[in-house]
Amino acid sequence: MESNEKKLVVYTIVEGKDGKSYWVRIGRVFSPNRDGSYNIKLDALPMNGVLQVREWEPRDEQAGREARTAPPPVPHEGFSLRDLS
């Protein structure tokens, strides 16, 4: 990406058991292709099917904001890691 281009990241919003929304960073958007399209690399797939693309903000600018972290993972009902072995 050129320095004057905005850096974009991909989030999904997870609803916690406490009723709060948590922003989980799951990927990034790469600089535009010649035809104006974008390539997106996802490190995870959102369970709710919703993606949010936003400008990346350095940690310094996030100081003082509520943490954007996900709650601890909760196993899906009817599924156990033991099912994989």
C-alpha positions, 0 to 999 in steps of 0.5 A: 500500500502506498503511504497516502492510501488508507489501511483497511481492516475487516472486523466481525461483531460478536454479541457477548453473553453480557449483551455487549458487542465485541469487535473481532479483527478477522482480516485485512483489505489490500490496496486496490487492483488496477480495475479498482477492485480489492483483495480481502484476506480473512483469517477467520469466517464470521459465524453471523455472516457479517463483515465490517470494513473500517480504517485501521487505527493505530493502538495510540488512537484507540487508547481510552476506548473500550477494548475491542476484544472478543469474549472467550470462545464458547463451544457450539451446542452439539459440537465438541472438540472430541468429535474431531479426534 
